[in-house]
Amino acid sequence: MTDVVVVESPAKAKTIEKYLGRDFTVLASFGHVRDLEEKDGAVLPDQDFAMVWGKDGRGEAQVAKIATALKGAKRLWLATDPDREGEAISWHVKDMLGQRGALKGKDVQRITFNEITKRAVQYAVEHPRDLDIPLIDAYLARRALDYLVGYTLSPLLWRKLPGSRSAGRVQSVALRLLCEREAEIEAFKPREYWTLEAKFFTPANAPFTARLTHLDGRKLDQFDLHDAGTANAAKARAEAATYAVASVEKKRTRRNPPPPFMTSTLQMEASRKLGMGAQQAMRTAQALYEAGHITYMRTDGVQMSREAIAAIRDHVKDAFGAPYLPAAPREYTSKQKNAQEAHEAIRPTDVTRTPEAMARELDGAQARLYELVWKRAVASQMSSAELDQTAVDIDSADKALRFRATGSVVAFDGFLKLYREDEDDRAADARAGIATGAPTEDDESRILPPMAERDPLRRGEVTASQHFTQPPPRYSEASLVKRLEELGIGRPSTYASILQRLQDLKYVTLEKRRFVAQDLGRMVTTFLVRFFDKYVDTGFTSAMEEKLDEISAGQTDWRAVMRAFWSEFSAAVEATRDLKIRDVIDALDEDLGPHMFPARADGTDPRACPTCGTGRLGLRLGKTGAFIGCSNYPECRYTRPFGVDSGSGEGAAPAEQDLGEDPATGQKVALKRGPYGFYIQLGEGGVDAKGKPTKPKRTSLPNGVAPDTVTLDQALGLLSLPRIIGRDPESGEEISAGLGRFGPYVRCGTVFKSLDKDDDVLSVGMNRALALLADARARVRELGPHPRDKEPVSVRKGRFGPYAQHGKTVANLPRDVAMEDITLDDAVALLAEKGKALKPRGPAGRKAAPAKASPRKAAPNDTPRKAAPNDAPRKAAAATPARKAAPAKASARAASAKPAAAKAKPAAKTPASRAGKTPR
């Protein structure tokens, strides 16, 4: 009789089963096994926040497997991850098994381990505990909060702000930070200032450079030398003076190593040093954890176990020598707001597995991240670095001018021998240093020549340099995570999913590793700040996080917190019930006016209509979203897309423009504007031989092509797509270029590849097409024919991860399964399960009636849904306004004891996908 152990992922299951032996059967839950029903009314405030949990095919199947395995077992070990989500998954599994009657006579124990090593796993089995009810309560409160905010604000946005997508409790606050930074950059007015540097020579003729810091005995402020006149006057005085050393100050400073990684600092450094996005860093860390190489990667703690510290100290002494080992172990505590230090920092499970030794065992991304984790953990227990810093003041003979030179020399490298922490926005910081007269990085790293007080100095060239103050830099992933952490907003384990969600919604884009707030995101933020300011306020959100932490500590009742929140929030929503679209437009037009209509250099009115000359431009809302229109509508039909007028005249492109005639058919070719942008049309509609209306041939205008630059030849070329480029020299298949829903592409057989923005679909040649297709084929692996219909089954790498495809059916791969490892049988099973989940169900023996079109459904707050693997846009799900009383049937289902956690979708789930399933 064996015991049954439940973990979250199959990769972890294999490792743990190897450690525990034959007396244990280890099964995976594939992440969450159920979630709140995806409809309004799944959280019922009127029933003291009872929750309605939906059923999921994969979750039910996994629980059924666990129930079957338990028939011959005496004990169930719940060994999901050691955090709030893991605790919730264990509780869900236990609750679902209890409903099946599978736990009668079974001993149920909860075990956790911070690292997947034999010692840690065996220790956990020897020290079981009960489920942590306060931790589960905190999960339920967070889940209910996120659901209620999402399912209340999102439908409101859709009704009052067409074109918007969703709002979320933490998501919307993060978006507000990005939008406010964008507004700061736009409002920034650069100021001119000048600095003076002089080259000096010591009595030994050694050169060095110093900067002017005092003039007429007074310390210079940043803008004292505000133009060329004042700078040149100071330069003339400097060139006329003689100089001597006024003072030489030397001091030794110590720089301590940074603490080992927690979740947020790992994401920051992975972004800075490795160029990894937050999600990629977490996925890679998940794989390292499940393989037993590092400790658990979702943690707020920076402390390490005494055993780990001792092992690292031994390694430091052996590898670097006694001088690099401090006399006593270093102890770290987290300084971040709302930190929960239940878990260790992220560290290697075995410090003797050096990055060099692991390089052969790990792939590229894993090896780089492991090296980062290993070096940071080891450096945290090394000696401080010691630096000799020197500051030399140089005075003119009349004491009216003072220059200063600074330098720094590493006297003992200490931990810097192994690891140096990067600083975010280094360039911006350097600019700030110059602006304030602070030493730059170059100043601090240079060595000054020997000199003594009262040494006469020979002056060399004096240089006056012009500068302009710089706007604050846009947030990078690292700096935004740091800011959210400083404010106490969200949890480090959820940052990756929040940042990805904002990009998926098209609220922001990531350009050159910096977030750029888009017009849609700014419009949504403006609406929320104007009408729901409290709920997108950083202070309110941070205070709510503190209450959730109090719940997890068992200090507060979660339903009491929910009641207090809901009473105020529902009242705020109710206050907007009579809000008219006109009121929304006026508010947005007022707040976004400076952004949409920036002042022009020539002083003309930026709101003047370029078509009629008498109307004023303003924000308008249509069925497809916001746009800029003329106040003289309908007499004047000028419109342009919502956003800043670039002044290029693009917005003034006419709604229709004749381009000429098609030489082959004699039909008119026209450029037209539709609700989704500009397109080319050949001829007009007519009727066929049977009298049925026919549509003219049309093709959309590719992104990046200005409407006012389109020629007849270009239009005819677009209408003729797809065009044949040639044949693949290896397979003989035809290669073509075309224009699809997602832009221009090249195709060979079933392999597609989007063209880059610099490629022209009308002229792309064979060499370029083959290079693009080679890259695409690296993202596609053919598995073989499907046993049912012999159609090909393949596995592909999509925007949101690898997926299996057969015809039009797709199924996401479990996060721990690489596309190189999946077999045809595995793929067929995943596709079959997905097919069952999608199959309509009806009464026995009868075909299911076709589903009626339903109104758009609200997406749970901040829940990043998985896009179809082919990156097709998800069909809008439907929304119901505000809070309605649940139907009796739903209420009955909701009356069960404590609700449980998130529902797995038909596609397999692993802990790595949990970030996307736990809305924020």
Beta strands, then each sheet from edge to edge (+ up, - down):
strand 1: 3-7
strand 2: 24-28
strand 3: 43-44
strand 4: 50-51
strand 5: 75-78
strand 6: 107-110
strand 7: 192-201
strand 8: 207-215
strand 9: 218-219
strand 10: 243-255
strand 11: 385-396
strand 12: 401-412
strand 13: 456-468
strand 14: 508-511
strand 15: 514-517
strand 16: 617-622
strand 17: 625-630
strand 18: 639-641
strand 19: 656-661
strand 20: 668-674
strand 21: 677-682
strand 22: 686-687
strand 23: 693-694
strand 24: 697-700
strand 25: 723-727
strand 26: 734-740
strand 27: 743-748
strand 28: 751-754
strand 29: 780-785
strand 30: 792-798
strand 31: 801-806
strand 32: 809-812
sheet 1: 2+ 1+ 5+ 6+
sheet 2: 3+ 4-
sheet 3: 9+ 8- 7+ 13- 10+ 11- 12+
sheet 4: 14+ 15-
sheet 5: 16+ 17- 18+
sheet 6: 19+ 20- 21+ 24-
sheet 7: 22+ 23-
sheet 8: 25+ 26- 27+ 28-
sheet 9: 29+ 30- 31+ 32-
end
